Amino acid sequence: MKYNDIRRKTREVRVGDVTIGGTSRISVQSMTNTLATDIDATVKQIIALQNAGCDIVRITIPCIEALQSVYRAKEQGVRVPIVADIHFDYKLAIESANAGIDKIRINPGNIGADENVKRVCDVCNAKNIPIRIGINSGSLEKHILAKHGAPTPEALCESAMYHLGLLHKFDFHNAIISVKASDPYSMIKANKLVAERCDCPLHLGVTEAGGGSMGLIKSSIGIGSLLADGIGDTLRVSLTDDPVREVEAARNLFTALNVEGQNGLSIVSCPTCGRTQISLIDLVRDFERAVDEEGLRDVCVKVALMGCIVNGPGEAREADFGVAGGKGEALFFRHGEIVEKIPEDAIVKRLIEEVKKNR
């Protein structure tokens, strides 16, 4: 079954040259973490994210001076769409629209009276700029929080629907919704509730997921579970790390889920056991390092590194090719069929050669 066969049907929203929703590819987002008023550093990071394959970049706009990053990026020919992250001051949203921003992220409930929301909707309608409604567990409205007693999935969904209704009130329908929580379970359930109630594209993410392996695990659970159910049109893997790492993590997530057209090189390797007679752990590490050094992550092949001949070729039958270890050597196979025997010290080189043939 192909991913688009199970994917939730949504309307399409254009963000610069990127389409979100419908049958368009799932776009990857990240956010700069430079000082908002450090224009040079911010633009440099936008370019780094663009070069890493990021589809959309968000920057915070806490003051009018920060908009210089938008002007400078556009002047330097940055192609990636830029999103303005706005809180509290609706005037900054309007100024961002006038500066040529590609999308605006707001929480309509924290920019004041309804007339302020209307002003933002009017300028975005006039310039065909989409709005992302950003809901998270730390900024729920008092009346919704009082009703539910806590930032439950139901409360998050109600907040999203409340704000979507506010945009519709002012004849604005070019919206994307994100409902985030630091708890993957709450984030998953809240997004499923929202998905049942509207046809807006959904931006997925586990907020405040942390750094290192735990941040990756939380994001993989939350985002991956929803994508596996066909829910999600754009995403950010939020990490306490270099933003480029977020882009790399998103690409790996696509590969793990085998999202067609967006997956890359997939490695299948066994956990080793008492039958293993080659240095499989080191071989996998060396192969991963060689793949990165050769820039082969985007080659869409599945490579297997198995520890022994007992189950190796059979368990990795779906792999395009791979090896099954013996004592100081390995059998090279394609789609489960043995091709040749190679010495242990030639395994990585042989696999890299095979990957390059499929580039």
N, C-alpha and C positions, 0 to 999 in steps of 0.2 A: 504493500500500500504506500502511495506517495503522500508526502506531508500535506500538500494542497487538497488532497481528498478528504482530510479530516479537519481542515482549517475552518475556523469560525468565519462566517461571512460578515464583512463590514463595509462601510462606505470608504472611499479613498480620500485621503487628505494629502495635498502637495505641500512639501516643505522645501522651498528652493527647487532644486532639480531632483529631489528625492520624493518618491510616492510612498506613503504609509497606508497600509490597509489593503482591502481587496485581495488580489492575488499577487501583489508586489512582494519582492523579497523582504525578509525581516531585516530592518535596518539596525545598525549598531550605533549606540550613542555613548558619549562620555562627557565629562565636564572638566574645565580647567580648574586647577587649584592654586594658581598664582594670585598674588595680590591684585585686586581688581583694578587699581590705579597704576599698576606697573604694566604699561602698554606693551613695551618691547617683550617682556617675559610672557605676557598673555598671548600675543600674536605668535611668538615662537612656539608655544605649546599647542596652539591651534594647528599650526603647520605640522608639528610632530605627530599629532593625532590623525590628521589628514593622511600623512605619509604611512601611518600604521594601518590604514584601512578603515578608520572611523568614518561613518556615514554622516553623522550629525554631531556638532559640538555645542555644548551649552556653556555660557559664561554668566557669571553673576553681575548684575547691574545695580549696585547699592547707591550709586550717585551718578550725576551727569557726566563727570570726568571719565568714568569707566566706559562710556560709549565710544571714546576714542579708539578702543580696541576694535570695535566694529568697523569704523571708518578705515583704520590702518590695515586691517585684514583684507577688506574689499580692495583697497588701493594696491595691495601686494598680490592680488589675483588669487586669493584663497577661494577654492571651489566649494569646499564643504559648507553646507548650510549652517548658520549660526543661530542659536536660540538665546534669547534674553531671559534670565531668571529674575523675576520681579517679586518683591514683597513690600507691602505697606503703601508704596507711593505709586498711584495710578499714572501720575504724570511721567514717570520714568518709562512706563510701558508705552505711552504715546510717543515720547521722544525716541524710544528704541525703534518703533515703527517708522518714524520719519528718518531714522539713520540707516534704514535698509535692512533691518533684522529680518530673518526668514521665519521665525516662529517666536511666540511669547509664551512663557510659562508663568502662570499666576495661580494663586489660590484666591478665587473671587471674594471669599469671605474676609480677607485681611487687607483689602484695599479701600475700605470705607463704604460709603453709602452706595445704594443701587445706581445712582446717577453716575458715579465714578466707573462702575462696571460698564454702564451704557457707553460712556465716552471711549473706553478701550475697545468695546465691541464695534462701535461706529468706525473708528480709524482702521481697525483690522479688517472689517468688511470692505472698506473703501480700497485698501491696499492688498486684499486677498491674502492676508497673513493669518495662519491658523493659531489657535490658542490651545495650549495644553493645560488642562485642569489638573493641578498637582495636589493630591490628597495624601496625607500621611498621618500616622497614629499620634503624632505630637502636636497637631494643629487642628483638631476637630472643634467645631462650633460648640459653644457652651450648652446650647439647648439640646444638641444631639448627644453630647457626652452625658448630660444629666438624664436623658431618656434611657440610654443603654447602660449607664453606670461605669463604662470602661470603653476604650477604643477597640471594640469587638469588630469582627468582619462585617456584621450587619450595620454597625455604626459607620464604618468606613464607606460602605456602599451607599448608605443613606446620604452621607455628605456629598459623595460624587454626584448622585442623582439631583440633589438640591442645587448644586452649582451648575450642573448641566441645564437644569430648568431655568436658572437665572440667565444663562447665555441665550437660551431659546426665547426667553421673555423679550430680549432685545434683538430678536431675529438673527441671531448668530448661530450657525450650524456647522462651522468649519472647525470642529473640536476634536481633540485627542484627550483621553483620560488616563491618568496614572493613579493607582491606589497602592501605596507602599506601606510596609511595616517592617520592623526589625525582626519580627517573628515570622519565619517562612509559612507556617501553617495559617496564620491570620491573613497574610498576603495572598496565599493561594485561594482561600475561601472567599475573600473579599472580591478578588478579580473574577471568580466564577459567578458571584452574585451580580456584579456589574455587567458581565458578558450576557447574562440572561435578560437584562433590562434595557439594553440599547444596542445600536449598531455602530457606535463610535470605535475607531481603532484604539487598542489598548497598548500603553507603554508599560513594560514590565520591569520590576526591580525590587530587590530586598534592600531597604534603606538601612544605613548604619550597620552593614553586615560585618564590618571589621576588616582586618588585614590577614595576610598569610593564608594558611590552609582553611581556617574556620570561615573566613570571609568567602572563599571560593565554594566551600561546602554549602553554606547557607544560600548563596546565590544560585548554585546549581540545583538545590532542592526546590527553591521557590520558582525560579524562572523555568527550569527544566521540566518540572511537573506540569506547568501550564502549557508550555510548548508541546509536550507530549500529548496533551488533550486538544491540540489545535487552537489554543488561545494565545494571542500575543502577536503584535504587528511591528513593534520596535522595542528595544530593551537597552538597559544599562546595567552592567555588572559593577555595582558600587563597591570599591575597595579602598581601604586606607593605604594607598600606595601611589606610585606613579600612574597617572591616568592611562598611559599606553598599555599598562598591564590589564586594564579593564577591557580593552579592545582584544588583546590576545586571549583573555579568558572567554570572551563571547564567541570568538571564532572556534575555540576548542569545544565549547558547548554545542555549537552547530554540528561539528564533526562527530561528537559523541552521540547526538540524536539523529545523525545522518540526514540532516535537512538538505534536500537536493538543491544543487546549484550554489550552496554556501558552505558545504563541508570541505574538509581538506584531508591531509594525510592522517590515517587512523592506524594506531599501533595496537595489536592484540598480543599480549604476552602472559604466560602463565605465572602463578605466584611462586613457583619452584617447590620441590619436595625432595624426599630422600633419593629419588631416582635420578635427579639432575646431576649430570657429570661434566657440564660446561659452566663457565662463569656467566650465567644468564643475566644476573642483576647488573654486572658491569657491562655486558654486551648491550643491554637495553639502554643504559645510560650513554654509552659511547655512540650508539645509533642515533639517539635523540640529539646528542650534541652535533653529530655530523649533519643531520637533517637541518638543524638551525644554521650551521655554518654554511651550508650549500644553498640555503634559502628554498627549501623544498616543502615547507609546511602547507602550501596551497595545492600540491599535487594530490588529486583525488584518487588515492589508492589505499587499500587496507593491507598492512604488512604484519605478519605474524612471527613472533620469536617465541618458540616453545621449548621447554626444557628437556623433553625426552621424546623418543619415537613411539612410546606406547599409545598416547592419545594425540600427539602433536598434529599430524596432518589431518586427522579426522575432526578434531575439535576446531581447527582453524580452516575448515574446508571453504568457508565463505571468504577467506582472505584471497587477495589477488595473488600473493606469493608470500613465502616465508621460509623459515628454517625450523627443524626439529633436531635438538641436540643429541649427540652421542658422547663417547669419551674422547675429548679433544677434537671433535669434528661435528658436523651437522649435515643432515639431509636437506637439500634445497628443494622446495616443492611449489607448484602453482595449482591453485584451486584443489588442493588435496592430493594432487598427483606428483609423485617423486620424480625429480628431473636429474639430480646429480648429487654427489657427496663433496663437501668442501671442508678444509681445515678450519679450526676455530679462529685462528688469527686472520682469516680472510672473510669472515662472515659479514662484518660491517661494510667493508668495501664492496662486497658482492651485492648486498642489499641496496646500497646507495646507487650503484650502477643500474640496478633494476628500476629503482624509483625514477631516475633520470630518463630512462627509456619511455616512461609514461608521462613525462612533463608536458 
